[in-house]
Amino acid sequence: MSFEKTTEKESHYNHLEKMGIQELLKNINKEDQTVPLAVEKAIPQIEKLVEQIVSKLKSRRKVILYRCRYQWSFGYC
């Protein structure tokens, strides 16, 4: 997977210092509306990541519970 450095990317909004408050707020809102679309496109990758995390947590929990039972039987848990 490759990452694009956002800070080095060409901006959609140049000369922010020259914009009025209302224009700035509208542009911020416009950019915020792009987030759900980006998340929607990334859902397949997010799903794979979550599945891997859940799998790791489930397998680790079994190990921890087994070790805890083993130690408990000897009075260490």
URDASUL-V220241 format. One record per pair of residues at least 6 apart in sequence whose C-alpha atoms are under 7 Angstrom apart, sorted by the first residue. I is the first residue (numbers start at 0). J is the second residue. Records with the same first field share a line. If there is no record, write none. Layout:
BEGIN
I: J ; J
END
This chain:
BEGIN
67: 76
70: 76
END
